[in-house]
Amino acid sequence: MGEEHFTLVAIQIDDWNRNLSPWRSDEVDGSFAGEAGRTLDYIEQQVVPQLDIQSQANRPLYIMGYSLAGLFALWAMYQTDIFAGCATCSGSMWYPGFVEYVNSQPTLANKHIYISLGGKESRTSDRLMATVRIGQRRFANFSKKTTM
């Protein structure tokens, strides 16, 4: 078997709610400031150029995240073509308006999307966060319908 070469980059986010939420919502508190665009700009303008990825056999870039960072990773797929795919692990698909946003976007044709959800996430007492499994299923159904 051949060797697989990859580069793994972790980015520290000091304020998840502020820096990873795609937009403000009246259904969540004001700490979700909707500044994901700034974070994505930082990744595209500061992080990716430092990877020197183009000189390394044109390897594709993937983005991944857990929880709100998982939502961010999936949202980023609709914002830029720089990523070949994403992994969203227990992604916060409960975020108000996210499934509707996805339904209004063109399909992510030829992109690789990995979605996982643990068994406890939808069993929370928070009514909004408890909808995470519903949001995930709606996304999966929309993706199947539009990519076939």
Secondary structure in CASP SS format (residue, H / E / C, confidence):
PFRMAT SS
TARGET T0000
AUTHOR 0000-0000-0000
METHOD secondary structure of the structure
MODEL  1
M C 1.00
G C 1.00
E C 1.00
E C 1.00
H C 1.00
F C 1.00
T C 1.00
L C 1.00
V C 1.00
A C 1.00
I C 1.00
Q C 1.00
I C 1.00
D C 1.00
D C 1.00
W H 1.00
N H 1.00
R H 1.00
N H 1.00
L H 1.00
S C 1.00
P C 1.00
W C 1.00
R C 1.00
S C 1.00
D C 1.00
E C 1.00
V C 1.00
D C 1.00
G C 1.00
S C 1.00
F C 1.00
A C 1.00
G C 1.00
E C 1.00
A H 1.00
G H 1.00
R H 1.00
T H 1.00
L H 1.00
D H 1.00
Y H 1.00
I H 1.00
E H 1.00
Q H 1.00
Q H 1.00
V H 1.00
V H 1.00
P H 1.00
Q H 1.00
L H 1.00
D C 1.00
I H 1.00
Q H 1.00
S H 1.00
Q C 1.00
A C 1.00
N C 1.00
R C 1.00
P C 1.00
L E 1.00
Y E 1.00
I E 1.00
M E 1.00
G E 1.00
Y E 1.00
S C 1.00
L H 1.00
A H 1.00
G H 1.00
L H 1.00
F H 1.00
A H 1.00
L H 1.00
W H 1.00
A H 1.00
M H 1.00
Y H 1.00
Q H 1.00
T C 1.00
D C 1.00
I C 1.00
F E 1.00
A E 1.00
G E 1.00
C E 1.00
A E 1.00
T E 1.00
C E 1.00
S C 1.00
G C 1.00
S C 1.00
M C 1.00
W C 1.00
Y C 1.00
P C 1.00
G C 1.00
F H 1.00
V H 1.00
E H 1.00
Y H 1.00
V H 1.00
N H 1.00
S C 1.00
Q C 1.00
P C 1.00
T C 1.00
L C 1.00
A C 1.00
N C 1.00
K C 1.00
H E 1.00
I E 1.00
Y E 1.00
I E 1.00
S E 1.00
L C 1.00
G C 1.00
G C 1.00
K C 1.00
E H 1.00
S H 1.00
R H 1.00
T C 1.00
S C 1.00
D C 1.00
R C 1.00
L C 1.00
M H 1.00
A H 1.00
T H 1.00
V H 1.00
R H 1.00
I H 1.00
G H 1.00
Q H 1.00
R H 1.00
R H 1.00
F H 1.00
A H 1.00
N H 1.00
F H 1.00
S H 1.00
K H 1.00
K H 1.00
T H 1.00
T H 1.00
M C 1.00
END
